[in-house]
Amino acid sequence: MSIPTDIDTPEILVDVDVLDRNIERMAHAVQAKGLALRPHAKTHKIPEVAARQLAAGAAGLTVATIGEGEVFAAGGVDNIFIAYPLWLSVQKVERLRRLAETAVISVGVDSAAGAAMLGKSLGAAASDITVLVEIDSGHHRSGVLPEAAATVARAAAGAGLRVGGVFTFPGHSYAPGMPAEAAAQEQAALKEAAGVLAGAGFETAVRSGGSTPTALLTQGSAATEVRPGVYVFGDAQQFELGRCALEDIALTVAATVVSHHGTPAGTPARFILDAGSKILGSDRPFWATGYGRLIDHADARITALSEHHATVEWNDGAPPPPLGTRLRVIPNHVCLAVNLVDEVAVVRQGRLVDRWTVAARGKNK
């Protein structure tokens, strides 16, 4: 895809044809497994993308914060899971109560103290909220071990909350060779936790798992739904993990070659793009081969970032692109890139067709 002439750089481009294909493919694949799809909207933060996901059959949305939930509820989404162990301030209590008046809301809990505080804070509104007990399936961030699920569930029920089931985030799947192992650990943790809750008298209608690396590996014998997010756009991390191909990348950053960097004889040529960490994001896991990739030049690597500059190492033996050349960069971590801009340019077959506001940008609480 060429960069439209009416695009200035640097700017985020969304290829809407690729986006729609990604949405449809995930929806069909998950449905074929007998699972529900609840995409994580923290990736895109865009109501127009959410509407496409729901039209393709998503059961609802996952969000990271009350603020994100407010944005999507205002856009008509009526079933939202806040996948986070909320600790409610006075301000958050009132916002969560209002949110529960406009949509079906579920939230994560991972401690008896957190569940008790949530119920006490909400008071009479506690019965309007369903909680899912977060299980640690190997990522070791938040969540309890499966055998502790009943303790948290009893505290939640005692605080007047509805216990709807369990969820986990196999975040350790974001590393080479890990998706299959993480998916297996996810399955085992969900099965064990569901068994523990059933033994304590709780139904587990919802057993929620799945990240983009593991969503297509998740089996319905343990889970009832998956929550991938990055799949809508793809990024350089997912490409390097083998979870998407270059033709699946829907989001890139248009950038211009602004400088040719002098290089010692016998070393690869380098040049500078006008897209730095303030639009690409600076995330680089230890295993990544660079800070991003060029979608049309797979051997090139972004080897350094500053706020407004990207240093590209040119490895194909040909002369580097001339000054003024416009190239498309694949960010390493697309969630960060989207959160850095107010809007994205929507393109189709090399033409600018729309602009979408990143409405949930900065909604971090």
QUISULGI-V766129 format. One record per helix or strand of 3 or more residues. SS is the DSSP state (@ for helix, = for strand). FROM is the first residue (numbers start at 1). TO is the last residue. If there is no record, write none. Layout:
[[SS	FROM	TO] [SS	FROM	TO]]
This chain:
[[=	11	15] [@	16	32] [@	47	55] [=	61	63] [@	66	74] [=	79	85] [@	90	102] [=	104	109] [@	112	128] [=	129	135] [@	146	158] [=	162	168] [@	171	173] [@	179	199] [=	206	209] [@	215	217] [@	230	232] [@	236	240] [@	246	248] [=	251	261] [=	269	273] [@	277	280] [=	292	294] [=	301	305] [=	310	314] [=	326	331] [@	334	338] [=	343	348] [=	351	357]]
